Every structure is written in C-alpha cells, then in structure tokens.
Amino acid sequence: MAVFLQQIINGLSLGSIYALIALGYTMVYGIIQLINFAHGDILMVGAYIAFFGVVYLKLNIWLAFIISMIGSAILGVLIERVAYKPLRNAGRLAPLITAIGVSLFLENGGLMVLGTEIRSYPAGLITSAQLPLAIFGIKLTATTLQLLILAITIAMMIILQYIVHYTWAGKAMRAVSYDPDAARLMGINVDNTISVTFALGSAFAAVAGILLGLYYNTIHPLMGIMPGLKAFVAAVIGGIGLIPGAMVGGFALGIFETMVSGYWSSKLRDPIVFLLLILILLVKPSGLLGKNNTEKV
C-alpha cells in the first residue's frame, strides 16, 4: 500500500507537467481542430529561455518564468501567423504536415544553435527537500519541488479557467470554438482570437518546460519530443478539445506511468503509454470526459 500511495504522489507531480502541456494541445484543437505537433518543441524553447536567463543574466527563477512565458507566447503567435494562418482554409492534411515540419525545424534548429550538450539548471534555484507525509498512518515522502509543481499547475489551471470563462478574450475563444463564422459576424476578430489561443498555450508550455527541466535536472534540444507526444496522449485520454479533459488526462497519465515504472519496469512505460492511446481510441475515441457525437447523413 505504501508503494501504491508513493507512486500516486510521484504520478501527480509528473502528471501536472503533462496536464500543462496538454492544455496547449486541447486549446488549439478546440479552436481550429489542429494538432500542433510543434507544441512540445515550444516547451524546449521556454526551458532554454529560462536557463539562459538564470545562468547568464543572473535572473531570479520567478522572473525567468515570466520572461520565458512571454518569449514562448511570442514564438507561438509567430508560428501560427507564418505557418498555420496561410493554411486556414486548406484541408486538414496540409496544416498537420506543416505542424510536423515546424516541429522538425525547431528541433534541428535547436541542435544547430544550442548543440547536443545536456545542460542543467543551477543548483539551489528551488529548494528540493524531502518532506515526510502520513496518509492513513502510512509514512510517505514528497519533495518540496513535487509539491511546488503541483501547486503551480493548479494555480495555472485556475487562471486559465478564469480567462476562458470571465474575460472578453476567453468568451471570444469559446465563440470561435463553437462557430467561427457566426463569431465573425458578431464582430469578433477570429484571427486575433486564434493568436491569443496560441499565445496562452505556448506560455503554459514554457512553464511545463521549466518544471520538467527542474524535475529531471536536464534540458536539451530534443527534450520536448517525448513529453509532447505523451501530453497529446493525455489530451486524447481526457477528451481533446476540453480543458477539464486535459487536466484529468494529464494527471491520469502521470499516475499510470509511475505505476508501470513502480510495479513493472521503467523500460516499458513509454510503449505501454502509447498502447493505452490505442485502447482509448478503440474503446472511447472521444476520451474520458468527451461525448460521442453522431453525424446525420
């Protein structure tokens, strides 16, 4: 029982990172039905912006968070305007191929500019002490970093929910998601709304990238590939296009992955994660929180 509860604690911290990345996937898909496969690489850029900020500019880690979010948001908007906007009225295949191309461009561009060296954030940026916990009398441990990751994720999700439900930009995003043509007739600038969506999703990816770098103590130009793919799996599991689905899917995938590592083998966690994706698509393609929509012919 102790191992089970400990793996849940570990899974919640890892799942928090997946949930932050999955939010970007699900927001973009909900607006323009596009799977932005470059999203994981924006995570990498955000991690490096913060790294150079704290190492070379000697910035406080929290200021580095803010600058990284701003830089990644600008990158996300540029990608949308340059790569995706011209294909807005094209078939679904063209934007998808373009997204893969943008992802490869960022990955190989990162290798050319940053090199293949694995870097680490300076020690002491965030204290990571072991904290004793007791659940139902069972002694467990959690690090302050794990608790911080969970707290930041919950705070970011609350902020996003507020933006989506109580701000003009959020209402515009919901309108465009429901019917872009009707939203345009109501005076909503659809292009700007899509750009805001990319900016928000990219900012969340930057936070996830920094947390990932702190969690594993490594960053490198290809660091966004696997977390990006797993976050896509999380979005599908929860119900892609649904913000609560991204949260549920991220936490569920993190716990599932740590359970596989703890009870089986860490070498099998990646194949089993993608096997889970196949099973979800076969059994409930709309995800855990999604609803099956039938089309009348």
Protein Blocks (a to p, Z undefined) as FASTA:
>chain_A
ZZmmmmmmmmmmmmmmmmmmmmmmmmmmmmnopacfklmmmmmmmmmmmmmmmmmnopaf
klmmmmmmmmmmmmmmmmmmmmmmmmmmmcfklmmmmmmmmmmmmmmmmmmmnopadcdd
dehkaccddddddeehiacdddfklmmmmmmmmmmmmmmmmmmmmpmklmmmmmmmmomm
lmmmnopafklmmmmmmmmmmmmmmmmmmmmmmmnopacfklmmmmmmmmmmmmmmnogh
iaklmmmmmmmmmmmmmmmmmmmcfklmmmmmmmmmmmmmmmmmnojkbccddddZZ
